[in-house]
């Protein structure tokens, strides 16, 4: 049954101003849905704190004032255990607040809880966190994944618990779960949103991202979160545009481009058909939709390049997780013994494997053939992206290879479908480009997504295109989760 919390932010705001609902009422609805949820999407539910904040909330001009939201468990919440779904950080309570959550608090939003994730944001299946698997709410049998690493935020939002949630995106960790969950998933330009207080994974690839159910909500959220931050020297000082202004301007005169070697790696005929229909619809609205080949050799190199760079950066960033500065102290006669015990017990197997890869790539004798070579390939990929976007407004590409896979599914890691179709969203992370996913169609009751990627700081155009797509598909908001049919 629809409730006020299911509406777009603007309509929730009007209902609050008119007294049709209160912040406490929204929070109680969210808590009720959260406590009955069976998808394992919460690290912690801060229900008492949320009730207190809701009772104190003042409804201002901010559309999120009095509205509950969720944060991935790698955003520092002052005084609240924040562990990035890892045993190595058990008991860690930050002494400071992340900029993203600080800005939401200043805008009146109410933090409802922290969501599950792949451990330390490494992984794309939503299975490696210390609480185990997070499930896709479209599948009550709990056989299908929601994706990762921002699995909990995506699952909770797809369940309708809150109107928006924070995530982080290093390779596709917001946009792919958004595709598998029928959501709008945003990764803005690198540096557009401050990463202060976000636990680092791979800083040259990390982005603060977020999920919404409506495109206009996503456009509004960027205005709240983006902007220069003195705590983060990599944050951009470029003025933040009003992305809601002109969002209904349509796509006439814009040039979009489909990447055919990505589409040719797909086996899902329903998804390919949806891409064709969407391209035809956008053309009828006045856009030009071209086709291009990116270069299969470059696309096939994405996964290996990403693994080498991200693991190397993670190995360096997480060197401080030694059992002394943070997390449970395991004891030992020497520093090396204590660190070995803490890391052996504190890290999951996936994290250990990635640190081995990262350490190996950073060894002096291996840097030229692994780490530096990966950086050169990354530069070639970014150059090719720049070439394509120099005369196009946006890439129009499938956001995932198909519907949400089963946990039991196995794939050929050397196939084109895996190497290209399941890893191409990292293109936007390599270039620090704004990118987003949104629902395009349904298959067997499960959502399929499309992705937009644009040149740096072109978020305003991105939302304008996305709003047109949302109108074409008819899949905004809860229409997907409620099994309503879209137009494609």
Secondary structure as UniProt FT lines:
FT   HELIX           4..6
FT   HELIX           9..17
FT   TURN            18..19
FT   HELIX           23..36
FT   STRAND          42..45
FT   HELIX           47..56
FT   TURN            63..66
FT   STRAND          68..72
FT   TURN            73..74
FT   TURN            78..79
FT   TURN            84..85
FT   HELIX           87..89
FT   TURN            90..91
FT   HELIX           99..106
FT   TURN            107..108
FT   STRAND          110..115
FT   HELIX           119..121
FT   TURN            130..131
FT   TURN            137..138
FT   TURN            140..141
FT   STRAND          144..145
FT   HELIX           151..158
FT   TURN            159..160
FT   STRAND          164..169
FT   TURN            173..174
FT   HELIX           175..180
FT   TURN            181..182
FT   STRAND          184..187
FT   TURN            190..191
FT   TURN            196..197
FT   TURN            203..205
FT   STRAND          207..212
FT   HELIX           215..225
FT   TURN            230..231
FT   TURN            233..234
FT   TURN            243..248
FT   TURN            252..253
FT   STRAND          255..259
FT   HELIX           260..263
FT   TURN            264..265
FT   HELIX           269..284
FT   TURN            285..286
FT   STRAND          288..292
FT   HELIX           296..300
FT   HELIX           302..317
FT   HELIX           318..320
FT   HELIX           335..346
FT   HELIX           349..362
FT   TURN            364..370
FT   HELIX           371..389
FT   STRAND          394..398
FT   TURN            407..408
FT   TURN            413..414
FT   HELIX           417..421
FT   TURN            422..425
FT   HELIX           426..431
FT   STRAND          435..443
FT   TURN            444..445
FT   STRAND          446..453
FT   TURN            456..457
FT   HELIX           459..473
FT   HELIX           477..479
FT   TURN            480..483
//
